[in-house]
Amino acid sequence: MDKTRVALYIRVSTAEQGVKWVSIDAQKADLISFSKRKWFFLDEEKHIYIDKGVSWAENDREWLNALMLAAKRKEFDLVLVWKIDRFFRKT
C-alpha cells in the first residue's frame, strides 16, 4: 500500500501572532511530527507552504494559491493544517 502524500499549509497573520500564539516554526514542527507518526509521505522540499503576515480574508495568499495549483495537479492526497482557521474561517 502506498503512503498518503501530504502537504502542509502554515500561516500567521501578524508578527505578534507568531510570538503570542503559535509560531510558524511551532506549527511546522507539530505538523511534521504528526505526519511522521501517521506514516504519511511529506516532500519537505516541495510541499510545505507558508504564508507569513497574511490575513485569512486576503484573496491573494501567495502560498495558498501555490498549494491549490499543486492540488489540482494531484501532487498530494491530503493537506495538513495546525488549526482549521489557519486555512480558512468561513465554511
N, C-alpha and C positions, 0 to 999 in steps of 0.2 A: 504494500500500500504506500502511495506517495504521501509525503508530508504536506500539510496545509501550508501554502505560501502566504506570508503575511507582509503587510506594510504598516508602518507606524505613522500616525499623524499627531504632532505635538504643537501646542500653541499657548502662548501667554500674550495677553492683550497690552500689558504695560510692564515697564521695568519693575515697578513696585510690586505688581502681582507675582513676578518671578522670584522676588525675595520674600514677600509676606506669605504667599500661598505655596504653590508647588512650582519650583523652577523647571526650566527646560531640562536640565541635567537630571533632576529627580524623576521627572516624567519618563525620560528616555531610559534611565536605569531600571525603573519599575517595569516598563513595557518590554524591554529586552529580557529581563529576568522571567517575566510571565511567559514570553514566547518560548524560552528555553525549557521551562517547566512543563509546558504543554507539547513539547517536541515539534513546534512549528518551525518552518524554514524561513529565515529572515536574511535577505541580502542587505547587510548593513551599509554597503557602499552605495546602494541604489534606491532602497525603499524606506528610507526614514525622511519624512517630510516635516519641516519645522517652520512655522510662521511665528516670528518674534515681533511683538509690539503691534499686533493686528487684532482689531475688534472682530467679534463673530459677525457683526452686522455688515461688515465691508463685503462688497460683492467681488472685489478683486483681490483675493488672497492668493498670492503667487504660488505658494507650495500646495495649497489645497487644490488649485487648478491643475498643477502638475500631477498630483495624486489622482485626480479624476481622469486625466488623459491616460495615465498608466493603467487605471482600472478598465477603461474602455478597450485597451489593448490586451486585457486579461493577463497582466504581468503578475498578479497575485490573486488570492482567493478571499482574503479577509483583511479588514482594516482594524487595527487596534488603537484605541484612544484611552488616555488615562481616566478621563471622565467625559461623559457624553457632551457636556457643554463646551468642551474644547473643540468639538467638531461642528456642532450647531446647537441652537437654542429652541427654535420654533420647529414643532413637529408637523 
